[in-house]
């Protein structure tokens, strides 16, 4: 299975970052790099949380110097990413078990530049949501589009829950808008 760099902009979501990182651990995928870009946060402020994952995740933490905002953080994550695929995850979100692995498998099989997953809105902590979701929902977690332009015309497309081949991003010089 190809590798993925998961880019997480972080700005004071201590209540949720554990769920976010626990969901990455549950992927059981050794070819994952987790890049946490700290926006107006010093590493010392999150170190106690991150120490828990030092043996289970390939973690890279970057403190932003000047540019701020989620767009700048994602751009910095793209620059530092070393894996074939990019996946953007907000620090207050989490992955559904094996959903990202399914997306990687589809991208590898179809040689796709972009694979979009299904987003499920929830206000529950990960454990509560996963227990209910897995018991009641067995549907596919991947959306399929026939043409690239159909993907970008979709109203529900987002950088979140979308796996993107890094070479595609670099070839087309794709960047997120920075805060003014």
KAZI-V744607 format. One record per residue. N is the residue number from 1. RES is the residue in three letters. SS is DSSP state (alpha for helix, beta for strand, coil for the rest). Layout:
N:RES:SS  N:RES:SS
This chain:
1:UNK:coil  2:UNK:coil  3:UNK:coil  4:UNK:beta  5:UNK:beta  6:UNK:beta  7:UNK:beta  8:UNK:beta  9:UNK:beta  10:UNK:beta  11:UNK:coil  12:UNK:coil  13:UNK:coil  14:UNK:coil  15:UNK:coil  16:UNK:coil  17:UNK:alpha  18:UNK:alpha  19:UNK:alpha  20:UNK:alpha  21:UNK:alpha  22:UNK:alpha  23:UNK:alpha  24:UNK:alpha  25:UNK:alpha  26:UNK:coil  27:UNK:coil  28:UNK:coil  29:UNK:coil  30:UNK:coil  31:UNK:coil  32:UNK:beta  33:UNK:beta  34:UNK:beta  35:UNK:beta  36:UNK:beta  37:UNK:beta  38:UNK:beta  39:UNK:coil  40:UNK:coil  41:UNK:coil  42:UNK:coil  43:UNK:alpha  44:UNK:alpha  45:UNK:alpha  46:UNK:alpha  47:UNK:alpha  48:UNK:alpha  49:UNK:alpha  50:UNK:alpha  51:UNK:alpha  52:UNK:alpha  53:UNK:alpha  54:UNK:coil  55:UNK:coil  56:UNK:coil  57:UNK:coil  58:UNK:beta  59:UNK:beta  60:UNK:beta  61:UNK:beta  62:UNK:beta  63:UNK:beta  64:UNK:coil  65:UNK:coil  66:UNK:coil  67:UNK:coil  68:UNK:coil  69:UNK:coil  70:UNK:alpha  71:UNK:alpha  72:UNK:alpha  73:UNK:alpha  74:UNK:alpha  75:UNK:alpha  76:UNK:alpha  77:UNK:alpha  78:UNK:alpha  79:UNK:alpha  80:UNK:alpha  81:UNK:coil  82:UNK:coil  83:UNK:coil  84:UNK:coil  85:UNK:beta  86:UNK:beta  87:UNK:beta  88:UNK:beta  89:UNK:coil  90:UNK:coil  91:UNK:coil  92:UNK:coil  93:UNK:coil  94:UNK:coil  95:UNK:coil  96:UNK:coil  97:UNK:coil  98:UNK:coil  99:UNK:alpha  100:UNK:alpha  101:UNK:alpha  102:UNK:alpha  103:UNK:alpha  104:UNK:alpha  105:UNK:alpha  106:UNK:alpha  107:UNK:alpha  108:UNK:alpha  109:UNK:alpha  110:UNK:alpha  111:UNK:coil  112:UNK:coil  113:UNK:coil  114:UNK:beta  115:UNK:beta  116:UNK:beta  117:UNK:beta  118:UNK:coil  119:UNK:coil  120:UNK:coil  121:UNK:coil  122:UNK:coil  123:UNK:coil  124:UNK:coil  125:UNK:coil  126:UNK:alpha  127:UNK:alpha  128:UNK:alpha  129:UNK:alpha  130:UNK:alpha  131:UNK:alpha  132:UNK:alpha  133:UNK:alpha  134:UNK:alpha  135:UNK:alpha  136:UNK:alpha  137:UNK:coil  138:UNK:coil  139:UNK:coil  140:UNK:coil  141:UNK:coil  142:UNK:beta  143:UNK:beta  144:UNK:coil  145:UNK:coil  146:UNK:coil  147:UNK:coil  148:UNK:alpha  149:UNK:alpha  150:UNK:alpha  151:UNK:alpha  152:UNK:alpha  153:UNK:alpha  154:UNK:coil  155:UNK:coil  156:UNK:coil  157:UNK:coil  158:UNK:coil  159:UNK:coil  160:UNK:beta  161:UNK:coil  162:UNK:beta  163:UNK:beta  164:UNK:beta  165:UNK:beta  166:UNK:alpha  167:UNK:alpha  168:UNK:alpha  169:UNK:alpha  170:UNK:alpha  171:UNK:alpha  172:UNK:coil  173:UNK:coil  174:UNK:coil  175:UNK:coil  176:UNK:coil  177:UNK:coil  178:UNK:coil  179:UNK:coil  180:UNK:coil
